[in-house]
Amino acid sequence: MSDPSLFLYRIQPVRPEMLSVGETAEEEQTISEHFSYLKDLTEAGVVLLAGRTLNTDHSSFGIVIFSASSEEEARQIMLDDPAVKRRVMRAELYPYRIALCGALPGP
């Protein structure tokens, strides 16, 4: 097994109105499971950062930066995300490298 590498997956809602008009019951349940999935991966030390833009139009997207030992493992992590698996979100995977990292601003 090689050293872990960083990857990023970018997600966007398949139905952009989910953000502007509201979620269906199925979307709401899936997004809750998506959040729990990413929270568990964060607690396991796999996910370094996850979040989304705050705009609610078609250009809105989220990113997940995480470590995996291979591109195959990274792709599986992305595909196992409930929002991707259930096609509530479309996803694209990228190898990633952090060039600079500052401290997050406080409240």
Contacts in CASP RR format, 6 or more apart in sequence:
PFRMAT RR
TARGET T0000
AUTHOR 0000-0000-0000
METHOD contacts of the structure
MODEL  1
MSDPSLFLYRIQPVRPEMLSVGETAEEEQTISEHFSYLKDLTEAGVVLLA
GRTLNTDHSSFGIVIFSASSEEEARQIMLDDPAVKRRVMRAELYPYRIAL
CGALPGP
1 69 0 8 1.000
2 69 0 8 1.000
2 70 0 8 1.000
3 69 0 8 1.000
4 67 0 8 1.000
4 68 0 8 1.000
4 69 0 8 1.000
5 67 0 8 1.000
5 68 0 8 1.000
5 69 0 8 1.000
5 70 0 8 1.000
5 74 0 8 1.000
5 95 0 8 1.000
6 48 0 8 1.000
6 65 0 8 1.000
6 66 0 8 1.000
6 67 0 8 1.000
6 95 0 8 1.000
6 96 0 8 1.000
6 97 0 8 1.000
6 98 0 8 1.000
7 65 0 8 1.000
7 66 0 8 1.000
7 67 0 8 1.000
7 68 0 8 1.000
7 71 0 8 1.000
7 74 0 8 1.000
7 77 0 8 1.000
7 78 0 8 1.000
7 93 0 8 1.000
7 94 0 8 1.000
7 95 0 8 1.000
7 96 0 8 1.000
8 63 0 8 1.000
8 64 0 8 1.000
8 65 0 8 1.000
8 66 0 8 1.000
8 93 0 8 1.000
8 94 0 8 1.000
8 95 0 8 1.000
8 96 0 8 1.000
9 63 0 8 1.000
9 64 0 8 1.000
9 66 0 8 1.000
9 74 0 8 1.000
9 78 0 8 1.000
9 81 0 8 1.000
9 91 0 8 1.000
9 92 0 8 1.000
9 93 0 8 1.000
9 94 0 8 1.000
10 61 0 8 1.000
10 62 0 8 1.000
10 63 0 8 1.000
10 91 0 8 1.000
10 92 0 8 1.000
10 94 0 8 1.000
11 61 0 8 1.000
11 62 0 8 1.000
11 63 0 8 1.000
11 64 0 8 1.000
11 81 0 8 1.000
11 83 0 8 1.000
11 84 0 8 1.000
11 89 0 8 1.000
11 90 0 8 1.000
11 91 0 8 1.000
12 60 0 8 1.000
12 61 0 8 1.000
12 62 0 8 1.000
12 89 0 8 1.000
12 90 0 8 1.000
13 19 0 8 1.000
13 60 0 8 1.000
13 88 0 8 1.000
13 89 0 8 1.000
14 87 0 8 1.000
14 88 0 8 1.000
14 89 0 8 1.000
14 90 0 8 1.000
15 27 0 8 1.000
15 88 0 8 1.000
16 57 0 8 1.000
16 58 0 8 1.000
16 60 0 8 1.000
18 24 0 8 1.000
18 27 0 8 1.000
18 88 0 8 1.000
19 56 0 8 1.000
19 57 0 8 1.000
19 60 0 8 1.000
20 56 0 8 1.000
20 57 0 8 1.000
23 31 0 8 1.000
26 86 0 8 1.000
26 88 0 8 1.000
27 88 0 8 1.000
30 82 0 8 1.000
30 83 0 8 1.000
30 86 0 8 1.000
30 88 0 8 1.000
31 83 0 8 1.000
31 88 0 8 1.000
33 82 0 8 1.000
33 83 0 8 1.000
34 81 0 8 1.000
34 82 0 8 1.000
34 83 0 8 1.000
34 88 0 8 1.000
34 89 0 8 1.000
37 80 0 8 1.000
37 81 0 8 1.000
37 82 0 8 1.000
38 47 0 8 1.000
38 50 0 8 1.000
38 64 0 8 1.000
38 81 0 8 1.000
41 47 0 8 1.000
41 66 0 8 1.000
41 77 0 8 1.000
42 48 0 8 1.000
42 50 0 8 1.000
45 67 0 8 1.000
46 66 0 8 1.000
46 67 0 8 1.000
46 68 0 8 1.000
46 77 0 8 1.000
47 64 0 8 1.000
47 65 0 8 1.000
47 66 0 8 1.000
48 65 0 8 1.000
48 66 0 8 1.000
48 67 0 8 1.000
49 63 0 8 1.000
49 64 0 8 1.000
49 65 0 8 1.000
50 62 0 8 1.000
50 63 0 8 1.000
50 64 0 8 1.000
50 65 0 8 1.000
51 62 0 8 1.000
51 63 0 8 1.000
51 64 0 8 1.000
52 60 0 8 1.000
52 61 0 8 1.000
52 62 0 8 1.000
52 63 0 8 1.000
53 59 0 8 1.000
53 60 0 8 1.000
53 61 0 8 1.000
53 62 0 8 1.000
54 60 0 8 1.000
64 78 0 8 1.000
64 81 0 8 1.000
65 96 0 8 1.000
65 98 0 8 1.000
66 74 0 8 1.000
66 77 0 8 1.000
68 74 0 8 1.000
68 77 0 8 1.000
71 93 0 8 1.000
71 95 0 8 1.000
74 93 0 8 1.000
75 93 0 8 1.000
78 84 0 8 1.000
78 91 0 8 1.000
78 93 0 8 1.000
79 85 0 8 1.000
79 91 0 8 1.000
81 89 0 8 1.000
81 91 0 8 1.000
82 88 0 8 1.000
83 89 0 8 1.000
84 90 0 8 1.000
84 91 0 8 1.000
END
